[in-house]
Every structure is written in C-alpha cells, then in structure tokens.
Amino acid sequence: MSTPLPMAPSALVELDDVRARVDRELADQVTRLRTTLTAIGDDALDLVHAVERMLSGGKRLRAAFCYWAFRAHGGQPGTAHERAALRVGAALELFQAAALFHDDVMDDSDTRRGQPAAHRAFAQHHAARGLQGSAEGYGASSAILLGDLALVASEEMFAAALDGLDPAGTAHTRAVFDHMRTEVTVGQYLDLLAQVQPWGRDPEADERRARDVIRAKSARYSVEHPLVLGATLAGAADDEVADLRAIGLPLGEAFQLRDDVLGVYGDPRTTGKPAGDDLREGKRTVLVARAMRRALDSGDERTAALLRDRLGVRDQSDASVHELATAIRETGAVDEVEALIDELAGPAFARLHDRAWPQPAGEVLEALAHAAVDRRA
C-alpha cells in the first residue's frame, strides 16, 4: 500500500461523494421530522431547527469509516447494500447528535461547534420570550428531549437502511448497532460516576476510570463500531471483523486522547470551544490524571494544589485557566499522553497498512485513521 493520502479530514470524507450522500440522507430525515412536527404544532418546530443546526456541523468521520470499511470488504458501488452503508453512516451521525445533546447537558457545556450548546440556546429563547419559570431548567429539559428525538431519528434511519435486505445477512449489523447504543449510554453513566469520585488521591485509579470511560463512551463508537458496521454490511467473515476490532479500539482510544489534549490546548478557531474548556468543566481525563501523578511523584505540591483547587471551577479567569494548563504541561503529562497516543495508534496504523484490501478503500481507511488521530480540531 502507498503512503497515506495527504488530505485533510474534510477532503477525505468528500471522496466518492460520501459526505454529500450522507448529508442528503440526513436532510431527508430532517424533512420527514419537520413534516411530523408541523402536524403536531408550530411550536414544535424549534426542535427541528435545533436538530438541523447540530447536524450541519461535524466531520462525518464515523460515516466515512463505515462506508470505506464496506468497500474494503467487497461492498460494491451502485448496490442496495451501498445505499445501506450510507444510511447506516447517517444513523451514526444522528446517534452522535443525540449523544452530544445529552453530553452537553451533563457537562453543563457552554458551546458546541462554535455556537451556544442547545440547552444554553433554549435558555436564551426562554429569557428572550419572557417565559415563566426557570430558563436554565427549560433549556436543560429541551436539550434532553432533543437528544431523545435524535435517538428516535437514528433508529428510523437505521431501520430504513436495512429495509429490503436479507434479515439473516444483516443480523450481525443490527446486533452491533444495538450493542453500540447500550455501551455509549453506560459509558455516559461511567463518566458521570467518575466525575463524583474522590479525585487526586490515587492517580492510577483515576486513570483507570478515565480509560474505562474512553473505551465505553467514545473509542468503540467513534472508530471500531463504524468499521464493523460497514464490514458486516459487506458480508465480512468473523476473522475479518475480529481484525477490524483489534484495529479500531486502539485507534478510538487514541482519537479520544487527542480530543482530551485539544480540550485544553486546542485552538478555539478550529475546535469551536474556548481554550481550556475541559479544565473549567472539570473533566477527569487521562491527561489530568497523569499530571497529578507526576506532580505527586516529584513532590510538586504547587501543581497538585492547582489541580485539586481549580479543576472544575467554571468561573475562573482566562489567566487562571492558562496558568493551570501551563502547570499541566510542565509536569510532562502532555508528552506522556502523546506517547500513549503513539503507543496505541502505531500498531493499528501498521495493521491497516498491511491489509490486502482493494483500492482505493484500503488507502482511504489508512488516511482516515491518521486524520482521526493526528487532527488538530
């Protein structure tokens, strides 16, 4: 196989018009949703607009992983199964939208993709219209319902994807999708539980919890499951699916670890979130667990105190966040996490490179993997 395609993620997902075709499926789903909600009442259209805004962003990496895994395992263009792979990719995007609506409420996030998070936007609507009751409660409740609505739409899209295909041939695909949704929901709970555990006393236990959350909440549904969904639609054998899982899980972990680094040090112009937002939100990541461990091991009580006192303080100044981010970097924790990303992704990249998959699918999958892990947004 040749060197990975030197393309940005935005260019990779355009290959074979994957993004455009997935976006058309999403637009059709939004149209169906608008028709349904219009019949219920005009006030419900605020929900449609919010779903549409959420779907307008995103890299479509999950959909691309699904489609190109389908092609890599013998799936043919112009077939009903290809349409199914694109629709499953759209169902993944709708599922991600649901997860983001809910996650932003749980994290009390202010922004999403450079715009106010849904619960903040609906709270602003409440205040602007002079409605009664709590604006914050209204916003949170609306966002929870938005997540539920996106989940329903995801299930509808997935069912449409498999409609007309041999049920026996798609049973594995259905099982993967069902397991993925259960796993992410449990991962959200594990994340919630981790946030209320005593923190900073046992950094190794903190890191174990953080990595459990990564695997359940993000890693598998970001890379492993999309790959497997596409491959099973193409009729991949069990050993081929097992090989994809061995590639997809470490890539998914590396993907989330990269996200954790960007959550502290990323450029807001590309991440769509303020720099250091994860520190204000108090996210118990591998990065901060490594920083605490290194601070304690070296006797750096100042940094340990900063981590205990400021992690999760939402109203701290930009200067305070910058000081905390600098202290974390100076422990060497960022370098350790970068090394862990390489440790996870390196063997997975090698396995991808060695697969005798048909082209261009193999080359595109390798490039997508690098785009997911090496990204800066």
Residue pairs with C-beta under 8 A, 6 or more apart in sequence:
1 353
1 354
1 355
1 359
1 362
1 363
1 366
2 363
4 363
4 366
4 367
4 370
5 12
5 363
5 364
5 366
5 367
7 367
7 371
8 371
9 59
9 61
9 368
9 371
9 372
9 375
10 59
12 64
12 364
12 367
12 368
12 371
13 19
13 59
13 60
13 61
13 63
13 64
14 20
15 360
15 364
16 67
16 77
18 60
18 63
18 64
18 67
18 68
18 86
18 89
19 60
19 63
19 64
21 86
22 60
22 63
22 67
22 86
22 89
22 90
22 93
23 60
25 86
25 87
25 89
25 90
25 157
26 55
26 90
26 93
26 94
29 90
29 94
29 153
29 156
29 157
30 48
30 51
30 52
30 55
32 156
33 48
33 51
33 149
33 153
34 45
34 48
37 44
37 45
37 47
37 48
38 44
38 45
46 122
46 125
46 142
47 142
47 145
47 146
47 149
50 118
50 121
50 122
50 142
50 146
51 97
51 146
51 149
51 150
51 153
53 115
54 97
54 100
54 101
54 112
54 113
54 118
54 146
54 150
55 93
55 94
55 97
57 112
57 113
57 114
57 272
58 93
58 96
58 113
60 89
60 93
61 222
61 368
61 371
61 372
62 89
62 92
62 93
62 96
62 221
62 222
62 223
62 226
63 86
63 89
63 90
63 92
63 93
63 226
64 89
64 364
64 368
65 223
65 226
65 227
65 230
65 365
65 368
66 85
66 88
66 89
66 92
66 226
66 227
66 229
66 230
67 85
67 86
67 89
67 230
68 230
68 361
68 364
68 365
68 368
69 226
69 227
69 228
69 229
69 230
69 231
69 234
69 244
69 361
69 365
70 81
70 82
70 85
70 230
70 231
70 233
70 234
71 77
71 230
71 234
71 358
71 361
72 230
72 231
72 234
72 355
72 357
72 358
72 361
72 362
72 365
73 230
73 231
73 234
73 235
73 236
73 240
73 357
74 234
74 235
74 236
74 358
75 81
75 82
75 85
75 230
75 233
75 234
76 82
80 164
80 165
81 165
81 233
81 234
83 161
84 161
84 162
84 165
84 170
84 233
85 161
85 230
85 233
85 234
87 157
87 158
87 160
87 161
88 158
88 161
88 173
88 177
88 229
88 230
88 233
89 226
89 230
90 157
90 161
91 154
91 155
91 157
91 158
91 161
91 177
92 154
92 221
92 226
92 229
94 150
94 151
94 153
94 154
94 157
95 150
95 151
95 154
95 180
95 181
95 184
95 221
96 221
97 147
97 150
97 154
98 147
98 148
98 149
98 150
98 151
98 154
99 147
99 184
99 188
100 112
100 147
101 118
101 143
101 144
101 146
101 147
101 150
102 143
102 144
102 147
102 188
103 109
103 188
104 112
104 117
104 118
104 119
104 143
105 119
105 140
105 143
105 144
105 147
106 188
106 191
106 192
107 281
107 283
108 281
108 314
109 117
109 273
109 277
109 281
110 116
110 117
110 120
110 274
110 277
111 117
111 120
111 272
111 273
111 274
111 277
112 118
112 272
112 273
113 272
114 272
114 273
115 121
115 272
116 124
117 143
118 139
118 142
118 143
118 146
119 136
119 139
119 140
119 142
119 143
120 139
121 139
122 138
122 139
122 142
122 143
123 135
123 136
123 138
123 139
123 140
124 135
124 139
125 139
126 133
126 135
126 138
126 139
127 135
131 138
151 181
158 177
162 170
162 173
162 174
169 235
170 232
170 233
172 232
172 241
173 229
173 232
173 233
176 225
176 228
176 229
176 232
177 225
177 229
179 225
180 220
180 221
180 225
183 216
183 220
183 221
184 216
184 217
184 221
186 216
187 213
187 215
187 216
187 217
187 218
188 217
190 209
190 212
190 213
190 216
190 217
191 213
191 217
194 209
194 210
194 213
194 284
195 282
195 283
195 284
197 206
197 209
197 284
199 206
199 284
199 308
199 311
200 206
200 292
200 304
200 307
200 308
203 289
203 290
203 292
203 293
203 296
204 289
204 293
206 284
206 288
206 289
206 292
207 286
207 289
207 290
207 293
209 284
210 284
210 285
210 286
210 289
211 253
211 286
214 252
214 253
214 256
214 257
214 286
215 249
215 252
215 253
218 252
218 255
218 256
218 259
219 249
219 251
219 252
219 253
219 255
219 256
220 248
220 249
220 252
221 252
222 252
222 255
222 256
222 372
223 248
223 249
223 251
223 252
223 255
223 369
223 372
224 244
224 245
224 247
224 248
224 249
224 251
224 252
225 248
226 248
227 244
227 247
227 248
227 365
228 241
228 244
228 245
228 248
231 240
231 241
231 244
232 241
236 244
243 351
243 355
246 348
246 351
247 348
247 351
247 352
247 369
248 348
250 344
250 345
250 347
250 348
251 344
251 345
251 348
251 369
251 372
251 373
253 344
254 340
254 341
254 344
254 345
254 348
254 372
254 373
255 372
255 373
257 286
257 287
257 337
257 340
257 341
257 344
258 341
258 372
258 373
258 374
258 375
260 278
260 283
260 285
260 286
260 287
260 337
261 287
261 334
261 337
261 338
262 271
262 375
262 376
262 377
263 271
263 273
263 276
263 277
263 278
263 283
263 285
264 275
264 276
264 278
264 279
264 287
264 325
264 328
265 275
265 325
265 329
265 334
266 273
266 275
266 376
266 377
267 275
267 376
267 377
268 274
268 275
270 376
270 377
271 377
272 377
274 280
275 321
275 322
275 325
276 318
276 321
276 322
276 324
276 325
278 285
279 288
279 310
279 311
279 312
279 321
279 324
279 325
280 312
280 313
280 314
280 316
280 321
281 312
281 314
282 311
282 312
282 313
286 337
286 340
287 328
287 333
287 334
287 337
288 307
288 311
288 328
288 333
290 331
290 333
290 336
290 337
291 303
291 307
291 327
291 328
291 331
291 333
292 304
292 307
294 300
294 331
294 332
294 333
294 336
295 301
295 303
295 304
295 307
295 331
296 304
298 331
300 331
302 327
303 327
303 328
303 330
303 331
306 323
306 324
306 327
307 324
307 327
307 328
310 316
310 320
310 321
310 324
311 324
313 320
328 334
341 373
345 369
345 373
348 369
349 366
349 369
349 370
352 362
352 365
352 366
352 369
353 366
355 362
356 362
357 365
